[in-house]
Every structure is written in structure tokens, then in C-alpha cells.
Amino acid sequence: MRCPAFEGLLRLRASSAAAAAPRLPAYSGTSRAHSCLSVHSQPFGSPRLSIQEYVRMPPKSSQPTLAAFFSSNSANAKKAASTSTPSSSQAKNETTPKKRKEPAEAPTVTVSPKASKSEAAKAKVTDEEMSEGGDDSPVKAIQPRSKRRKVIADDEDEDEDMEVKQKAAKTKDPSSSKRAPASTLKPATLATAKAKSKAPAPAEEEVREAAADVSGSEDGGDVSAEEKEAEAEAKAEKEEGKAHKQLAAIFLKQDDKKKDDGWKKDSPVPYRKLCEAFVEIEATTKRLAILDILTTFFRRVIENRPSELLQSVYLCINRLCPDYEGLELGLGESIIIKAIARSTGRKEADIKKDLTVHGDLGVVAINSRKNQPTMFKPKPLDIPSVFKTLKEIASMSGNKSQDRKIGAIMKLLTACVDQEPKYLIRSLEGKLRIGLAERTVVLALGQAAVFSKLGNKARNMDSDKLSKLLEEGTNMLKAVQSELPCYDKIVPALLEGGIDGLRESCKLTPGVPLKPMLAKPTKAIGEVLDRFEGKHFTCEYKYDGERAQVHYLDGVLSVFSRNSENMSVKYPDLVQQIPHCIQEGVTSFVLDAEAVAWKAPEVDADGKVTEPGKLLPFQDLSRRKRKDVKAEDIKVKVKIFAFDLLYLNGKPLLQMELLERRKLLAEHFKPVENEFDYATHQDCNTVDEIQIFLDASVKEGCEGLMVKMADGENSTYEPSRRSMNWLKLKKDYIAGTGDSLDLVVMGGYYGKGKRTNVYGAFLLACYDMDTETYQSVCKIGTGFSEADLEAHFKTLKPLELGGKKGYYDVGSASPDVYFEPKVVWEVLTADLSLSPVYTAAKGLVEQRGISLRFPRFLRIRDDKGPEDSTTPEQIEAMYRAQATTGKSRGGAGDEDDGFW
């Protein structure tokens, strides 16, 4: 349905023989020809604007207001009405846009040529009629109500409207895109919100971007990817520095008087105080506010009970120990339901019914406790008792362990008050879902340590000096945490020596796995050459195996996965093989390598090789057992290919150049046939050289190439970062999306026909670590053999849930069953597109999600947990980078990403 008032005015002008009708001001920017409200009849201004464009223009004294524009036409219509057949009231009723119904045919009338702009200026339209909020702001004064501004009658109109939105999204600088909050702005309030934030007017932005387009450079001119990357990092540091300044200012304004809230010095930290902080954090989306709340809590813990700081940190990140120790909660839904029912005297069926309504067992637990009468007040919970009980529950196994777990949970629930049941249950489930990312916890911990060290001196400091100390302290803690991600070592060192002594006491240590450095995907050899233009770079085979971080200290060898899982039990053969390759004099090391399935060469009776050894695909490797593996029972052999050395004989090598690290690797290790070798590498300088090397890698059974900065300051090893200093070039993805995606299996659809009795298709999701939610990406049903579907059914059937989880953001997708978020699949796609059905990256590009077109199952990623799956930001970057969007200008695709 189009705007009746506007269409009526068009017909008035079209039938007029005079040229004196009021005109919209000329516009120097790019006209929006596809706007659903654009003028398509006889021109009366050149170039012409739609109402949408006019509303979004900045008000200028030299331009007539939109109110004057409508009033002028209204005056002309009244003068012409006397010569027309219908009455004035009838014409008015037929052109009013207040009701959503099909527009009536407007009458053909003659417009008086005597109408003038001065007459239009005399007519006034109140702010209440033209703006939604009734504000005195000039921008609001020209803002029409949403019902008047956007009336869509059919799919064609909606498509036209979406073209306008997509054009706006394409012209927007990707590097400046921000996550939209859960409750997004309505179209009618968007201009007002922009005005409040003092953002540039869209018209001005379009003029600038149009000028940039005329310059002819698709990638944003001569700006290199390295410069864009540096600019993005500088911007991030600036924003973080701003946060430090604001927090310092908040601290200096706070009242130093301590309130008597029952939390006394040297007494255990009340669990209630942690839950109160969680309530405040969950109630806001502002990162600075979250940082302030958590910093204040940690400060009080350090002041009152420093010995419980480590336990407090673990409860905030919802862990019980370092990842590599493998102690997790994540209890099944059925156990928690039984515990809630028994502790509150309710039926399990009623608990399940409430769960379908609320989608959150934590909320169900609170409501159940509210209705339960208590004969006596239980002893308040504290951090040590809660943490100890949670560790005991996670450690329980064997006969009747389920009953013992339920009993321990019941004991905690009985003592819970206020909001405590909600967060206790969520901790047991393994997801707090309050929007508290681990990196925010690290920043808050660093700031609390700085405040605690300064003590009362902090209140007498200059705000700038205090913010500088906060920034230095948090940067120090971030660097240490990325190198030694073990709070068991960091927190005690922080309390003992303060933030200044942290760097010396906490360094990369064999036995503590660090998050690996990752590569940015690329889909063309030309992109590689553009990134490394004028730089020394090297290419390596990208093996189709499992990332393996090998640690050796005091004769003990351990193998860790990319998500810090100890794989020594899964690969006992590697534990036996690797010592064979160590040269004399090596006492400790950390290797970064790839474990690949390997078929040994075949030899005849005379010892002559009849078939050379070869690499096997990842699918063969995935068939190996993960637990209780005995070396003599192994059928799929593994060969290790080392490509980096991170630690050697007591010295971390992270800050060394890649070529130096590679040289040390060659000097201290030796190839062993069928057991150990270096990653094949070669320096390439031209497209042809890279293409030949890429073809050779694929011929040998590899996925493609890794291209790395060879020397200079950008060739250091950056733990937990996906960096532009490493690029991956896969044969399958050239001219495609540039990479596959690792997605969580969220739901299933029952199969039909040949797929009866198994799941025929699946709903996949990405993980948003900031909001702790899983966002739907696509429905997948291709790439599966019958054996695959049967295997997936056996794996996923035990993970079925009674309903949708509260942290599942599925949009309008509706699978038959939902699963616990445990299984990760690697998926290939033709390209990505905007979708009204799925929610992945919603708000990062538009107020629609991004989905995959023709997704195809590749393999199960046993080496990845749900939190390691593809993020919404990565999906956004892939969408912006692909050729079908017509975008190749900079943006998020050129930025590093990772833990920070």
C-alpha cells in the first residue's frame, strides 16, 4: 500500500498546466531511485527526492520544512477543490494516511497557478502531528509517524523498501558497524536516535561516499589492509582508553563511605553479593556499566577476603578450573528438574510445564522457591561453600552418582534466597547468560587490582593519571592471560606481587596450553599479494588434520587440542613417537603442529616400497576413539607436522620472528619417517608461484596453503588472535565465501521417506560470546550419507531437550526437536544472504539475519567446543567480503579478531 496523500499530490501536479506548484529543494547527492516513495511522475524539481530522503536530510534555514511542503500542497488542493467534482471533505478523506487500508482513487483536479511558497510558509503543522515524540528538536519536528511513513501493501513494495535498506547497508563503512541491542529502534524513531547521537546526516554521508565511489577504487583507495588493520586496532585501543577514563571519573565521584550491607571484612564472600552483581549486569547492555559493576565487586573481594578472589573469578566465567583439567558441570536438564522438584515439593511434570513457558530453569527455580513455605531461615550461602559443592558435583561419578548430584543440588537450593536460585541453576547448566564475556572479567580484574594497590591515594589522583594507570594495568593482565591462560597461577601472583610483578611471575609454561594463533580466510591469490605487498612472506601446506599443541617438561609430554583439551589419552601413539624426534640438549618445549591421519608406505618381502606413504583425510582421523585408547589397538596411524616453536629450554619464543622460530625448530628436532616432519614450506612472490604451490599441496592431500608474514614485527606469534599476518587459502573456497563455517547443531527435523526414523535435516547456529546466545544460521539437509544420518541420530538423540532453551535465538525457524549445544559441524556454503527467518549477525548488517545458501555438511569438529564455533562477527565479515554483496571496501574483514 502506497501513501495515499503523496499519490494524490502527484496526480494533482500531473494534471496541472502550471509550473508554479511548490518544489522540493534540489539535492546534490545520489538520488534513491528505488525508494518505495520516490517520485515517478512528471518532474517538478531536478533532481527530485522522496519523502523518506527529505525526512532524513539535515534541516537548513534555506530549505522549506516538510510541514511547509505538505501545507503548501494542501492550500493548492483547497483552491482547486472548487473546480473539482468531489467535495473537499471527500478528497481529504481519500488522501488521509491514518488508516492501513487500500488507497482510494484520487480525483483529477486542476491546480491553481497562483499558489506560492509564501502561502505554504503560512501554514503550520504542529510537532505532535509531524513527530513521534513531540520533541522541540528540528529533526523531530519533520519526523512523520511510522504508520504514515511506511505502509506496505504487498511483497513488491516490501522488496522495494528492502532495496533501499540494502543500499544503505552497502554504503555504510563496515568497520563502524555495531551490534544492535535486543530491542531495536523502530523506523520512525531512527532519525531521532541519530540526531541525539550527533551522527552525520545520511544525506551528507551519501554525498561523501558517492564522491569516494567516483574516485574509482573498490577497496577504498590506496589504503592497504595493513593500514586498515592498524587503524582498527588504534580505534579499539582508543575506545578502551575512553572506558578507562570514564571509569576513573566515576570512581572519583563515588562516595567513599562504606555501607553496612552485612558483608564484613575477613568473613566469607556472601553468594548473595555475587548474585546481586549478576542481576545488575543482566539488566544492562552497556559495557562500561558492566565493567564498573564487576570492578567494584572484585575490589571489595580483594579488600575483604582476597583468598576467595580466585573462586569469585571462576564463578563469573562459569568454570571450576582451567580448561585443560577437563572438569565441567553442564548437567543434564533432567537431573536439574528432579532437584528443583524435590527441593520445592513440586511435581516434575509441573516443572517441565513451567519450563516450556519461561524457557529458563533458573526462572522456574525462583518461582518454585517463592511458593514454598519455610519453617526456619537457612544459613546464607557463601562463595567458598557454593564453589566447593559445584566442584564436588562435577567430580561425582560411578554408582548412584546421579542421586548424589541431586542431593547436593537440593541442599544448595534449600539455602537459596532472592535471586540466588536463578544463577545457581544457570551455573549448573554451564551458562550464566547475563552478557558477561570473559574478556570483560579480565579487564575488571585488572582494574580492581590497580584500585586496590593505590588504595586511598587513588581518590587524590588526577583523573587522567588514574585512567592511564588503569590502562597500563589491564594491558599487562591481558598480555599475561593470553600467554598463560590459567587463573590458578595468575590470581595468586596478582595478589602477592601486584599488577607490576605479574609479567615476571606469569609466563608461557609447558603444561599450560595457550589459545592458538589463527588465520584469516581469503578467497583469491590476489588478496594474498595485496596484503603482503612489499613484505617478506612464506607459504606452508595447510594439512587436513587436527591442531595439536605439544608440551614437554621434565620428561612429561602432553598433547592439547585447539580448545585446550588434553588429548594425550586420545593420542598415546603421539606421546610415544614425539620423543624420537627430539635432538640432544632439549629439556623443554612447546610445539604448534598438525596431527594428520597417515598411511605408511607398503613394502614387499624384499623391503622395496611398492606404494609410498600418503596423507589421509580428516574423516579417517575422526574415526579414532577419544577415550580409553590403547596404542596396540590403533588402526588409523597419525603423523605430526610441526610448523612453529613457541617455547624452548625455559625461554618463550612468542616475540621472535617466524623465520627465527622456524630455524630453531629445524636445529632442535629431526624428521622421523612415518612419525614426525616439518610442515612443507616455500617462499613465493608471484601469483603463478603461489598457484603452483597450492596445486601441489592439494595433490598431496592438503586443504590448501597458509600464508604467513616471515619476518619483522608482524611475524610474532599472537595467541588467541585471528590475524591478518596469517592468511589461509583453501582450494575449495577460491571465488567462494573464502572459508567454511563451524556451527553448533541446535535442532533437528524428523526425516521422511528414506530418512524415516532418523533426523532428515538440522538447524545450525553460531555462538555469540557477548550475549551467551546461540543464533540460528541455516537449515541443512545435504552432504549426508545414510550412514552419516544414522550416526548423527545416535549422537544427537540423547541430547534432545524438552523445549527451546532461553539462550536459543532461533527467529522464525521451528525444528521438531532441540538439542543440547554440544556438537559442532564444519559446513561449506555457496555464499551468504540476508534472511528474515534466521538471526545470525542480526543488527550487524541489517535488522535481518545472515544465512547460508546451499549449505553442505563436511565433517564433525570433535576438536571444537560450542564456544569455539563461528561467531556472528565472523559471519558478518564473510557476508561483507563475498563478491555477491558488491562490497570489497575494507571493513571488518581486514581487522584482527580474537579474545580481545
N, C-alpha and C positions, 0 to 999 in steps of 0.2 A: 504494500500500500504506500503510495507516494503522498507527499504533503499536499493536501487539497488547496491550502491557501496559496502556496507558491505556484502550483499549476494554474490556478485561476488567474494569477497575475500575469503569467506567461501568455495566456490566451488574450488577456486584455491588451498586452503590448503588441501581440501578433496582429490583432485586428485594428490597431491604431494607425492612422495615416500620419500622425505627428511624430516628431523626433524629440519632443520636449519631456518625455517621461523621465523620471529620475534615474540616474545611472549609478551603479556601484563604482567605486574608485578603481582606476587602472592598477594592475598588480604586476610587479616586475619579476616575481618568482615563477616557478614552474606551475602551470595550471593542472588541476586534478581532473583530467578528462573523464575518469571512470567513477567519479563520485556519484552516489545514488541520487544526489540532489543537484547535480550540475545542470546548467542551463543548456538546452539543446535546441531551442527555437531561434528566432531571429536575433542577431546580436544587438545589444543595446549598450555595450561597453566593451572595450578591447584592451587586453584580454579580459574575459569575464570570470567571476568567482561563484562558487556555490555558497549556500548559506553556511555549510559546515566550515568552508575555508574562511568566510568572513568572520564567523564567530571566533575562530582561533587566531585572528590577526590582532596584534597589539593595538590598543586604542590610541589614536592620534588626534590632536585638535583639528588638524586639517581635513580629517575624514568625517563624513556624516556617520552617526551611530546607526546600529541596526534598527533601533527603535524609530529613528527618523526615517529610515528606509521603508519600514512597514507602514508608518503613519502617512508618508507621502503617497504611497500606493493606495492606502485607504481613502485619502482625500480625493484622489483621482477617480477611484471607484464610485464614491458618493456622487461626484459631479456627473459621471457618465451614467449613473443608475437611472436618472430621469428619462433617458432616451432608450433604455433597455426594456425588454418585455417583462422579466420577473421583477418583483418588488425588491427594495433594498434589504428588507429583513430576510427575504428568501435567499438572496445572494450571500448575505452574511452567514446564514445557517449552513449554506452549502460549502462555504470555504473555511469554516472553523475547524481547527485540527484537534479539538479537545478529546473527541471520542475515537476509539480504534474501530473504524468500520470503513467499508469501501467508499471512496470518494464519489460524490455525485457529479454529474457532468456540469461543468461551469458554463454559464451563459455567454454568448458572444455579445460584447458591448463595445461601444465607441468611447475612446478615452479623449477627454478634452485636452486640446493642445495648450491650454493656458496654465496647466499645473506647473508649479515651480518649486525649486529647492527651499525657498524661503517659507513656502506654505508647509512643506514637510517638516521643517525645523520647528514650526509652531506646535505640531502635535507631539504629545508626550506619552510615553509608556512607562509605568511605574516599575521600580526594581523588582517588586513582588511578582509582576507579570513576566518579566524577562529573565529573572534569575531564580535558581532553586533555593538559595539560602537567604535571600533578601539582604545581602551584604551591600555596603555602600561602595565597595570596590568597583572601579570602572570595568574590570574584566568580568565580574559577576553581573554587572548591570546589562551586559549584552549576551548573557548566557541564557538560552531558552531552556524550558523544561525538557527532561529527557523524553517524555511522551510526545512532545511536539517535534523534537529534533530527529528522532529515529522511529519511523513506523514502517515495518517490513511486512509486505503482504504475501510475498511468495519467495521461493528459493532463488529466483533470478535476482530479485532485489537484494537478498542476503549475500549472494555471490558478489554483486557489485560493491556492496558495503565492505565485504571482506577484502576485495582487491585494494580498496583504499587503505585498510589496516595493514595489509601485507606490504604495500608500498612504503608506508610509514616505518614499518619494521625494518625493511631493507635499507632505508636511508639512514637509519639510526646507527651510530657508532657502536659496534658490538662490545668494545672494551668498556663501555659505560653502562652496559645493561645490568640491572639489579633484580634481585628476586622480589617478586610481588608478594605482599603479605597475603595471608589466607583470605581475608575479606578485601577483595579488590574494589577499586573505585568504579562507580557507575559512569557511563559516558557523559552524563550531564554534569558530573562534578569533576571531571578530569581537568578541564581548563582551569577551574578554580584552584585545584590542588597544585597545578603547575605554577600558577601565579603566586601562591603562598610560598613555594619553594624558590621563587625567583629564577626559575629555569628560563632559558631563551625561548622566545615565542616560536612555535612551529614554523610560522611563515619565514622568520629570519633564518631558522635552521635550514629550511629547504633551499633558500637562496644561496646560503653558503655551500651546501652540499651540491647544488646544481653547478655552482662555479667550480667545485672540485671535480665534478664529473667531466666538465668541459676540458679540464687540463689533460684528460686522456689516459690517466694511469689507473688501471683497475685495482692495483694493490695499494693505492693510497700515495702514489708518487714514488720518490726515490728512497723512502724510508725503509730501511732493512728490517728483517724480522728481529735481528739482534737489538736494534734501537727500540723497536716496539716492545720487546721483552723487557729491556732496561727501563723504559718509560712506565710499563705496567708495574714493575717491581717498585719503582720510585713512588708511584701513586699509592700502592698498598702500604708502603712504609710511612708515607705522609698521613694516610688515614689512621694508621695505628698510632703514630705520634700525636695526632689530634686527639685520639681517645685517651692517651696518657695525660695530655694537658687538661682535658675536661675532668678526668678522674682526680687529678691533683687539685683542681679548683673546687670540686665537690668536697674533697676531704678537708680542705682548709676552711670551708664554710660550715662543716658539720659541728654540732655541739659536742664538746669533749666530755660532757657529764655522763657517767656510766649509769645506765638504768638497772634497777634491781628486777631482773626478769627470771630469777631462780637459777641462773647459770653462774655458779660461784667458782672462783679460782681454785685450781687444784682438784676440782671434782670432775667426774666423767662428763664428757660432752653429751648433753641430752639429745636423743634421737629426734625429739620434737623440734629442736632448733634447726637441725638439718632439713627436716620436712617443711618448716616454715620458709626456709630459703628456697626450697623447691617450688613451693606454692607461688612465691613472688616471681621466680624465674619463668614458670609456666604461664604466668599472667601477662608477660610482656614479650615482644619480638625485638625490642631494642637491644642491640649487642652491648652498648655501653652500660645500660641499666643492669643487664645480666652480669657483666663484668664487675660492676660496683657491688651487687648483692653478694656474689661469691667471694670477692676480695675481702669484704667486711667479715664474712663468716670465717674464712681462713685466718684472718688477723686475730679474731677472738680465740680460735682454737690454739694458735701459737702462743698467745698471751696467757690463756687459762690452763691449757692441757696439751702442750706440744707433743707429748708421747702418742697422742691419738690423731695427729695430723695425717699420717700415712693411711690409717683406716678411713678417715674422712675423705681423702682424695680418691681412694678406691671405690667408696660408695657413690661418689659423684660421677665417676666414669663407668660405674656398674660392673666392676671387676673385683676379683678376690685376690689376684696375684698376677705376676707377669704372664703374658700370652704363652710364652714357651713352656710354662709349667703345666698348661692344659687343664687347669681346674676351673670349671664353668658351672653356672647354675642353669638357666634356661629350662626350668622344669616344665613338664608337660601340663597341658591345660587340665586334664582330668584329675591330677594329683592336687592342684591348687583348688579346684572346685570342691573336691572332697574335704579339704582342710577348712575352707570357708563354711561349708555346710555344717560340719561337725562342731566347729568352734562357735557358731551362732545359733545352732539348734534348728536350722532350716533344712529343707529337702534339696537334694542335688538338682532335681528337676526344676525347682523354682530358681535356683542359682543360674542354671543354663538358660532359662526363660529370660531372666534379667539381663544376661549377657547378650542375648540377641537384640535387646532393646538398646543397651548402652554401648556395647562393643568394647567394654573395658572392664576387666575383672577387678581392677583397683577401685573403680567407682562402685561396682557391685558389692565389694567388701565393705566400703564405707557405709552404704545404705543398709547393709545387713547388720552392721555393728550398731547403727543408730537405733534400730528397732529391738535391740537385745537388752533386757534389763540386767543390771549388775548388782550383786549383793554387797560387794566391797570393792574399794578402789585398788587396782593392781599397782605394783611397783613400776614407776616410769621406766621406759626403755632408754638405754644409752647406747652410744656408738660402739663401745667395745663389746657389749653383750650381743647386739644385733649382728655385728660383723663376725664374731666368733660362731654364732649359731648358723649364719649363712655358709661359712666355710665347712662346718660340720655336715650340713645338709648336702653340700656339693660333694663331699668326700664319702658319703654313705653308699655302700654297695653290698651285694650279696643277699642272703636270705632275709626276707621280711624288711628289706631296706625301704620299700615304699611306705609301709606302715610307720616306720621310724621317721621318715621325712614328714609325713602328715602330722605326726605327733609334735615334732619340733616346730612346724609352721603354726599349728594350733596354739602352742604355748606363746609364740610371739604375737599372734593376732589377739589373744585374750588380753594382753597387756597394752595393746594399741589404743590410742586416743586421737580424737580430732582427725587430721588428715594422714596420720601415720599408716593406717591400713592400705591406703591407696598406693603409697610409694613403696611400702614393704612388698606388696603383691607384684608391683612392676619390677622391683629388683629381683624377685624370684623368677619372673618371666624372662628376665635378661634385657629388658628395655624400659628405661625411665620415661622416654617420650615427652620431655619437657623443653626440648630445643637447646640442650646443653651439650655442645660439642667438646671433644677432648682438648682441642687447641685452646678453647676458652678457659678450661680448667687450668691448663698450664700457665696461661697469661695471668689468671687470678692468683695462682700460687706464687708466681714470681713477684707480683706487685705486693702481695701480703708479706712476703719475705723482706722486701725493701722497706715497707712501712714499719715492720717490727724491728728491723735493725736501727732505723732512725729514731724510733721512739718519740718522745715529746719534742725532739729537735725538728721533726717534720712540720709541726704547726707554726714554727717561726721561720720557715723557709720561704723563699720566693717561689711562686707557682711554676715559673719556667725551669728553675733549677730542680724542683721536685719532679716535674714531668720528665726531665732529662734522666734523672736517676732511675725513675720507673722504667723508662725505655731501655736503658742500658741493662737493668736487671732482668727484664723479661727477654731481651735478646740473648742474654747469656744462658738463661734457662732453656730457651727454645733450642739453641745450638747443642747444649748438653743432652737434652731429651731426644733429639733426632739421632745423635750418635750413640747414646746409651739409654734406650727406652725401657728403663727399669726403675720404677718409683721406689722399690725396696732399697735401692742404692742412692737414688737422688735425694729423697726426702730426709733421711738421716744425715746425709752430708750437708744439706741445706740448713738444717737445724744446728749442726755442730760448727760449721765454718762460715755460715752465711753465704749470700749470693756471690761474693767476691772470690771465695775459695772453691767454688763449685767446679770451675774448669780444670783445676789441677787434680781434684779428687775423683772426678767422674769423666772417664774417657772410654772410648771403644774398648771392649774387653771380650776376648774369646769366651764363648759360653752364653753370651747375651746377644741374641740376634738383633740386628738393626733393620729397619724397613728399607728395602732395596730402592735404588735409583731406577726410574722408569723412563721410557722413551715416548716422545710424541709421535703419533701416526702421521704418515704422509702418503699421498696418492699419486705422486709423479716424481720422476727423477729430477725434473727441472726445479721443483720445490727444494730438493736437497741442495742443488748447486746454488740456488738463490740464498739459502740460509748460510751456507759455508763459503760464500764468495770471498776470495782473498784470504781464506783461513786454511790451515793445515788440518785435514780431516782424514779419517780412516774408516774402512768398511769391514764388517765382520759377518760371518754367517749367522743367521738367526735360526737356531735349532728348534725343532718341533718337539720339545720335551717339557720338563718341569724345572722351574727355577730352584736352584739348590745353593744354600749358603753354608759352606763347610768351615767349621770351627775346630781348632786343635790347640790344646793347652795341657801341659803336664801328662802327656801320653794319652789323653782322653780326646776322642774325635766324635763330633756331633754334626748332624746334618739337619738344617732347618729349611722350611718352605718360605715362600714369599710373604706369608701371613704369620710368620714366626712360630709355626707349629713344628715341634720336634719330630723329624722324620727318620731318626736313627733306627727305630723299630721297623719302619716300612722298608728301609734300605740297609739291611745288615750286610749285604754284599758290598755296598759302597764303603761301609765302615772297615771292611776287611781289605778292600782294594786300594784306597787312597794312600795308606802308609807306604805302599810300594813306590809311589812317585815322588816322595819327599827326599830331597837331597840332604846330605850330611850337614849338620850345623843348624838346621831349622828346629827351633824349640816351640814356636807358637805361630799361628797364622789364622787369617780369615780369608777364604776364597769366595768369589762370586762366580757361579758356574751354572751350567745346564745339565741336568740328568736326562739322558736320552736312551730310549729302547734301542738295543743293538743286537744285530745278528752277526755272530762270529763267522769268520771265513771257514768254508768247508775244505777239507784236505782229504786226499786219498791215502791208501795204505803206505805209499812211499813218502808221505809228508808233503806232497805237492798240492798247492792251493788250486782247487777246482772251481771255487766260487768265492770272490772276495767278500770281506765283511761289509755290511751296509747299515745305514740308519733305518729305523723303523718308525712308523707314525706314532703320534701321541696315543691313539686309541689302544695300541698294544701295551703301552706303559700303564694306561688306566685299568688294565685287566689285573694288575698285580694286587694282591691283598694289602690292606692297610694296617692290619694288626696281626700279632702272633705269627710273623713271617720268619721262617727258618731258611737259612742260606741254601741248604741242600735241597729244599723243595722248590726253589725259584726256577721258573721256566722262561720268563722274559728277562734276559740279561740287560744290564744297564752300563752305559759308558758315560763318564763325566767329561765335559768340555769346559775348561776354565777360561774365563775371559777377563778377570780382574782380580787384583790382590789388594785387600783393604787393610791388612794388618800383618806385620812380620816381626818376629822376635822381640816382642814387647813394645813395638812402635806403630801407632796408627799411621796409615798412608793416605788418608782421605784428601788431604790438601796437596798431594803430589800431582803432577801432570800425568795424564793417561800413559804416555809413552814411557815415562819413568816407572810407573807401576807395572806396565807390561814387561819391561826389561827385567825387573826384579822377579817377576813370575817365571820368566824363562831361565833365570840363573839359579833359582832355588827349587825348581820342580822339573821332573823329566817325564816325557811321554812313556806310557806303558801300553803295549799292544792290547787292544780289546778292553782296556780299563780306564785309561786317562790320556787326554790330549789337550792341546790348546785350541781355542776357537780359531778357525781359519780366518785370516785377515789379509787385507791388501789396501794399499793407498791408491785411490782413484782420483782423477782430475777432470775427466770428461764424461759426457753422457754415455758415449759408447763403452768406455771402460767400466762404468757402473753397471750398464746393461749386461755386458758380458759376464761380469762377476755375479750379478743377480741370477742370470740364467744358469750359471754353474752351480750356485747354491741350491736352486730348485731341483736341478738334475740329480744332486746328491741326496735329496730328501729333506731339505730345509724349507722353512716357511718363506725366507727372503733374506733381507740384509738389515743389519744395524749399522747406522752411520753415526760416528762419534767425533767430537772435537778432539784432536790428537794432542795438542799442547796449548800453552797459555793458561790464563787464569780461569777460562771457561771449561777447562778439561779436568777439573777436580771432580771428585765423587760426591754427589749430593744425595744423602739418604732421604728417603720418603718423598722425593720430588719427581714429578714427571716433567722433564726438562727439554727445552729446545736444543740443548747441547748434545742430546741423543735423539736420533730420529729412527723410526723403523719403517722399512719399505718392504711390504709384502707383495708377492707376485699376484695373488688373487685379488688384491684390492686396488691395484692401479686403475685409475679412471673410475673408481667406485667411491665408496664412502671414506676410504683411507684406513679402515680398521674394522675389526669385528667388535662385538659388544659382549660383556659378561653380565648376564641378567639372572635375577632370582626367580625361581618358579613360585608364583604366588597362588595360582588357582588352576583348576582342571575342568575340562568339558567332557562329558561322557561320550564315548565313541559310538558310531553307528555302522551298520553293515559289517565289513570285515574287522572293524575296530570295536565291535561289541565286547563287553567285559573288560575293556581297558579304557584309559583316557585317550580320546581321539585328538584333542588339542589342549593347549595350555596357555594360561595368562602369565606373561612375564613382566617383571618390574625392575626398576633401578632403585638405588638406595640414596636417600638424601640425609647425609650425616648431620646437617644443621638442625633439621626438624625431626630426625629419627623416624622418618616415614618411608614406606615403600610406595613408589609411584608407578602406576601401570604404564607399560610401554607398547605392548602388542599382544595379539593372539597368534600362536604359532602352531602349525599342523603339518609342516613339510620338513623333509630331511630325516624322517624316522623310518626305520625298517620295522617289520613285525616284531623282531626280537628286541629292538630298542623299546618299543611301546610296552612290551611285557615286562622288561627290566625296569622301566620308569614306573610302571604300575606297582611293582613290588617295593620299590624305594619310597614312592610317594603315598601309598595307601596308609601306612602307619602315621603319616604326618597330617592326615586330614583333620580339619578343625570343625567345630560345631557351627561356626559362622564367621563372618568377616571380622578381622582384628581392627581395633580402633586406630591403629597406625598404618592401615592399608588404605591408600588413596587410589581408588580404582576408577573414578569417574563414572561413566555410564556402562562400563563393562560389567558383565554379570555371569561369572563362571558357575558351574554346577556345584563345585566344592572349592574350599580354600585350604591351603597347606601352611604348615609352619615354615617360616623363611629359613630353610636350611640348605637347599640345593641350588647350585649355580651352574648355568649353562653358557657356553660360548655360542653366539649366534651371528650368522652372516646376513647382511641385508643388501638389497639393490640400492636403495637410498632411503632418505628420511623425509617425512612430510608432516605438515601440521594436521592435527586431528581433534575433532570435538569430542571424541569418545575417551581417549586416554589422557593421562595427566602428567606424564614425564616432562620436566622442564617447563611446566605451565607458568607463565609470567616472565620467563627469561627472554622469550622472543615475542610472544603474543599471549593473550588470555586464552590460548588453546594449548593443548599438549603437543608433544612431538612423538610420532610413531614410526615404525619401520615398515617399509614396503617390501613385500615378498620375503619375509624373514625365513631363514633356513637353519635348522639345528646342525651344529658342527660337532660338539663334544661336551662331556661333563667336565667341569672345572673342580676337581677334588682338592686342588691346591688353593682354592679361594673360598673364603667365608662370605656370607651375605654382605657384610660391611665392606668387603673388597670389590664388590660389583661396580659396574659403570655408574658414574654419578650423573645427576641432571645437568651439571655444568659441562661435563664431557659430551653428553648428547647434544646440548646446545651448540658446542663448538663444532661438532661433526655436521650438524644441520647447516650452520653458517658457512662452513668450508666447502660443502659439496657444490658441484657445478650447477645443479638444478635450481639453486636459490638465486643464482646470478650474483653471488657475493664472493669476493675474494679480497676485500679490503681488511687487512689487519684483524684486530679483534681478539677475542678470547683464544682463537686457535694459535696465536703466536705467544701466548703467555705461558709461563711455567705454572704448574699446579702441583699440589701435594698436600702434605699435612698442614702447611701454613698458607 
